[in-house]
Amino acid sequence: MVFVAVGLGGVTRLTESGLSMVTWKLTGERMPRTQEDWVQEFTKYQQYPEYKLKNANMTVEEFKFIYLMEYIHRMWGRAIGGFFLVPAAYFWKKGYFCAKTKKSVLLLGTLIGLQGLMGWYMVKSGLENRFEDPNDVPRVSQYRLASHLAAAFVLYSLSLSQAMSKLFPAEPFVVKAKKAFNIKGLSHMTKGMVFLTAISGAFVAGLDAGLVYNSFPKMGDSWIPDDMWQFKPVQRNITENPTTVQFNHRILGITTVSLATALWLVTRRMQLPKRTNWAINAVFAMAWTQATLGVTTLLTYVPVPLATAHQSGSLVLLSFALWLSHEIRFLKYLPK
């Protein structure tokens, strides 16, 4: 369900639907049922910058689409809370949880709640009256968008790790000392780079940086564009300059693919358990698939289906990296 929520969030962002609902209630907003209800919601939307600066010609019928996108995303998030809370409360009351599991349940429940609050905090940044220039594009803060996505990835990672530890526990195995270090070091480094690349992708999405240089491998006619450091102070470029943000995402993506490939090559001739080999192959294949999706999305000017697949692909790749980390958790090595 968290995986689907991330995909829905991507569609909501790509269809520019995230600012259509201008209020937030813990238990959920009532879905408009009559034309009068829709007009009331549309009237609320008309008071905010996105309508005034960008969608002044939008009709009620067009508004219905973006509202539904955001509504589905919000209600799916609330459904996650319900699907977690009800059985968690039941199992807790029945005494099925040990002390360690109780801590995990509390942590996951807290993250689910905070994720909803983080989502509204992000949306608020796009509703604030800070877009004064007619050329400004009303959008949510890329910092809050990245935080929202990072929180979702952390929630997903912890949930998946917990599930794997219970459904198919890792088994210990032994290899030579030097090779064991290579496997663990490269595996954790690859996993970290997958996460970091995905979060950098949130900055790309938040700044529409996928539309500034739609060529590969060069950016326009250059390997390093001239406008990468035009903002002052210089550090602002890293998170606020669309050119620099896209450049960084490219470098991080290439680094991730390189690490996944190195991991695959290093382990080719090792005697590893079958599941560990499967996980390594999955990381390798998905890393290249994800890179191909990213380049294709860039070259085709970020169509919604491809961009959604690219965002979801990052979570698939992270899943495989987490699976690999799970499989090598009890890896032992023989001293030389």
Summary of the structure (lengths in Angstrom):
residues: 336
radius of gyration: 22.3
end to end distance: 46.2
largest distance: 77.5
contacts: 1019
relative contact order: 0.11
helix: 70%
strand: 3%
